[in-house]
Amino acid sequence: LQTLSFLMKKEQDDIVLQACLALSFLSRTKFIRKVFRVIKTIIPQLIVLLASPKVAIQLPCITSLFHVCEDPEGAEEVINLENGAKPALLIPLMQSSDYDIQVYT
């Protein structure tokens, strides 16, 4: 997970995308979501990448954060006032009618 966290900081979009997709897949398990909270850089990096202009990067970030929010502690981490997702970032995503960034459960 630390390697994926490192790869999320790269400049190449394809590397960032693959790291985000891997985290999205891994975030389905409760244990890994707990590890996300232990490695303090993953959730803030996912939140930063929500502002990416590339929908392909936004979608796995949204999916990962959705899975993290399935746990009450994870939801608190995502909306944390210090380093969590700010309303100015989330509101445009929630109001988007872009079919590509919608997450279905």
PyMOL commands that set and color helices and strands:
alter all, ss='L'
color gray80, all
select helices_A, chain A and resi 2-7+13-26+30-38+42-49+55-68+72-78+87-95+99-101
alter helices_A, ss='H'
color red, helices_A
deselect
rebuild
show_as cartoon
